[in-house]
Amino acid sequence: MRKEEISLKDLFKNTKNRQSKVLLYQKYLLQEKEEHQNALPPSKPMKKKNKVIKFPKYIGIASVAHGCGASHLTYAIANYLATVQKKTVVVVSNCPEMYQCAGRFAVERVPHPAMIEQTDIYIQDYGCLEDMTKDQKDTYRVMEKKILCCNFSDYYLESLAAFVRAYVKDPEQWLFVFNQLTKKKQREVADLMEGYHFICPPAYDKNDIRIVTDLLMEVFGE
């Protein structure tokens, strides 16, 4: 094991935290087994229960680095809430793509308290950690649900570790999202992030309701 990897592990694991009840990466490690089971002759179909997702009112989403997928995930969540759940949603974001979806949910560049009070769900896309002010980081960490999208490289993991040590006091309130990783990288993430709630979602389109529904079930639970 390289020295850099050891130091990264120390940065994360020296932080006091509680063991996650479920390491969600296991879903992907069991993919081959599921594919084998799917190849067997179909049994009598069972009625599926309606999926119920309990969404918090205040959701903060950020990225460790540019291109980690924070705005992509913000759009997917807001679009799902507005079109499927029929919720009143306000998104605060500087991402130009958000402003192309007029009519689905409201988008603002800065928070407006009056609008927040009139909404079911308020989502703030904070952008990249390195571009955030201290005040933004302070408001981010008091959100009801905090999601941080990550890249998997030494430089960005070091940035993530520094942020965790400074701001993540209660790991139960945080979710770390590592996008589009191979199974080998997922195992490395699982080892590094032991004790934290994280997921490694597959590639998904933000308008694909079926995939986004499954993704949000993992993010927010039943």
Helices and strands as residue ranges (DSSP letters): H 3-13, H 26-29, H 31-39, E 58-63, H 70-83, E 89-92, G 96-100, E 106-108, H 113-117, E 121-128, G 129-131, H 134-141, E 145-150, H 154-167, G 171-173, E 174-178, H 183-192, E 198-199, H 209-220
